[in-house]
Amino acid sequence: MPICSAKGCRAAAVWVLAWNNPKIHTPERRKTWLACEDHREHLSKFLGVRGFLKDVVAFEEWEAPGDSGG
C-alpha cells in the first residue's frame, strides 16, 4: 500500500503530486510525492510556492511518464 510522503504520516496515499525542480531537472522529468487526503493541500502549497508543482492526479489514475499502462 502506498504511503503519504508527509513527514511522520503513515496514511494511505490517494494523490500523486508530480513535480520537478527546474534548476536541476530537465523540463520533462517528473518526481513524485504521494499524499493522503489530509496532506494534499499542504504538500501542493509547499511545491507550488517554489514553482515545482506540475500536476496533481488521483493515485489510481496516475501513469508515470513512460508507463505502458500494464
Secondary structure, 3 states (H helix, E strand, C coil): CCECCCCCCCCECCEEEEECCCCCCCCCCCEEEEECCCCHHHHHHHHHHCCCEEEEEEHHHCCCCCCCCC
